[in-house]
Structures are given as C-alpha cells and as structure tokens.
C-alpha cells in the first residue's frame, strides 16, 4: 500500500517548526513530522485520531 501523505492545513511555511503530515494507513491514520519524514510515524486508530482532533479543537485557544 502506497501512503499519500498530506501536509496539515495548519502547518505554516518553510520556516515553521511545527509541520505535520497525515496519511491513511491500513491500520488507521499515520502522523509524521514533515521536516523529517524518514524518522517514522505515529499510527492511531480512526477513533483515537478523532479523539485527538476533538481535544486539539477544544484546547487550541490556549496555544495562541
């Protein structure tokens, strides 16, 4: 299975330190650092990924 990685729309330009990419994997959703794609990735089940996204949305104001 060839994974198509997509950069997060929240990732900034070339000088942004927090760039992530997402990919659909057979086991769920892969998350990796776009600046170091060969370093590996974190795999989450679709349910765990949904929980992560919900948590981020609830807490994103505290990061600004």
C-alpha positions in Angstrom: 0.0 0.0 0.0 1.4 3.4 -1.0 0.7 6.1 1.5 -0.2 9.5 0.3 0.9 11.9 3.0 -0.9 15.3 3.2 0.5 18.3 5.0 -1.7 19.8 7.6 -3.5 23.0 6.6 -2.4 24.4 9.9 1.3 23.9 9.1 3.0 27.1 8.1 5.6 27.9 5.5 9.1 26.6 5.1 10.3 28.2 8.4 7.5 26.7 10.5 8.8 24.4 13.3 5.5 22.5 13.7 4.7 20.9 10.4 2.8 17.6 10.4 1.6 15.3 7.7 -1.3 12.8 7.8 -1.6 9.6 5.9 -4.3 6.9 5.6 -2.8 3.6 6.6 -4.3 0.1 6.6 -4.2 0.2 10.5 -5.6 3.8 10.8 -4.2 7.2 10.5 -0.4 8.0 10.3 1.0 11.2 11.7 4.6 12.2 10.9 6.9 15.2 11.0 7.0 16.7 7.5 10.5 18.0 8.1 11.8 14.5 8.9 9.6 12.0 7.1 12.1 9.2 7.4 12.1 9.3 11.2 8.9 7.2 11.3 5.3 7.9 12.1 2.7 7.5 14.9 -0.2 5.3 14.0 -3.6 6.0 15.6 -6.9 4.1 15.1 -9.6 6.2 13.4 -11.3 6.5 16.8 -8.2 7.7 18.6 -7.4 10.1 15.8 -11.0 11.6 16.2 -10.4 11.9 19.9 -7.1 13.7 19.3 -8.7 16.1 16.8 -11.5 16.9 19.2 -9.1 17.5 22.1 -6.9 19.8 19.9 -10.0 21.8 18.8 -11.1 22.3 22.4 -7.6 23.4 23.6 -6.2 25.3 20.6 -7.0 28.8 22.1 -4.6 28.1 24.9 -1.7 27.8 22.5 -2.1 31.2 20.9 
